[in-house]
Amino acid sequence: IFSFQVYIIQVSVGNHQWTVKHRYSDFHDLHEKLVSEKKIDKNLLPPKKIIGKNSKSLVEKRQKELEIYLQTLLLKFPVTAPKVLSHFLHFHLYVS
């Protein structure tokens, strides 16, 4: 049986606030695209962990790290987020 963790991340842009739900692999895919297209620091994304990846403490720690990762990306693109990031954050659903 395969199990995976879905991270629920709070996103806020200006007065708008919402949550997004993604697996770590989604973050990894996003990061790979941003590294190649936008020259983002490849070490910005928290590393993948195999051992104990579903332990409660690791999940909570990674959740915070992924939240910081997204906030950092939003600070790097204050005016216009790259399309891949906008899609990942579901901007099309929340920001008019």
C-alpha positions in Angstrom: 0.0 0.0 0.0 1.3 3.4 -1.0 0.6 6.3 1.3 1.4 9.9 0.8 1.1 13.1 2.7 -0.9 16.1 1.4 0.2 19.4 2.8 -2.4 22.1 3.4 -0.7 25.4 3.1 -2.1 28.8 4.0 -1.4 31.4 1.3 -1.9 35.1 1.6 -1.5 37.8 -0.9 -2.5 41.3 0.1 -5.9 41.0 1.8 -6.7 37.6 0.1 -6.1 34.4 2.1 -6.8 30.8 1.1 -5.3 27.3 1.4 -3.8 25.0 -1.2 -3.4 21.3 -0.9 -0.4 19.6 -2.6 1.8 16.6 -2.2 5.5 17.1 -1.8 6.0 15.8 -5.3 3.9 18.7 -6.6 6.2 21.2 -4.8 9.2 19.3 -6.3 7.7 19.6 -9.8 7.0 23.3 -9.3 10.5 23.9 -8.0 12.1 22.1 -10.9 10.2 24.3 -13.4 11.1 27.5 -11.5 14.8 26.5 -11.2 15.0 26.0 -15.0 12.7 28.8 -16.2 13.3 31.5 -13.5 16.7 30.6 -12.1 15.4 30.1 -8.6 18.0 28.8 -6.1 17.8 25.1 -6.3 18.4 24.8 -2.5 15.3 26.8 -1.7 13.0 23.8 -1.5 13.2 21.8 1.7 14.9 18.4 0.9 13.0 15.2 0.3 13.1 12.8 3.2 12.5 9.1 2.9 12.9 7.8 6.5 10.1 8.7 8.8 8.4 10.9 6.1 5.0 10.4 7.6 5.9 10.9 11.2 3.7 13.7 12.8 6.7 15.8 13.8 8.3 15.6 10.3 5.0 16.4 8.6 4.5 19.5 10.8 8.1 20.6 10.3 7.9 20.1 6.5 4.5 21.9 6.4 6.1 25.0 7.9 9.1 24.8 5.6 6.8 24.5 2.5 4.8 27.5 3.7 8.0 29.5 4.1 9.1 28.3 0.6 5.9 29.6 -1.0 6.1 32.9 0.9 9.7 33.3 -0.3 8.6 32.7 -3.9 5.9 35.3 -3.6 8.4 37.8 -2.3 10.7 37.0 -5.3 7.8 37.8 -7.7 6.0 40.7 -6.1 4.4 42.0 -9.2 3.7 39.1 -11.5 4.1 35.5 -10.4 5.2 33.0 -13.1 2.3 31.1 -14.7 3.4 27.8 -13.2 3.4 29.4 -9.7 0.1 31.2 -10.2 -1.5 27.9 -11.3 0.0 26.0 -8.3 -1.4 28.6 -5.9 -4.8 28.6 -7.7 -4.7 32.4 -8.3 -7.3 32.0 -11.1 -9.8 30.9 -8.4 -9.2 33.6 -5.8 -7.6 36.8 -7.3 -9.7 38.8 -9.7 
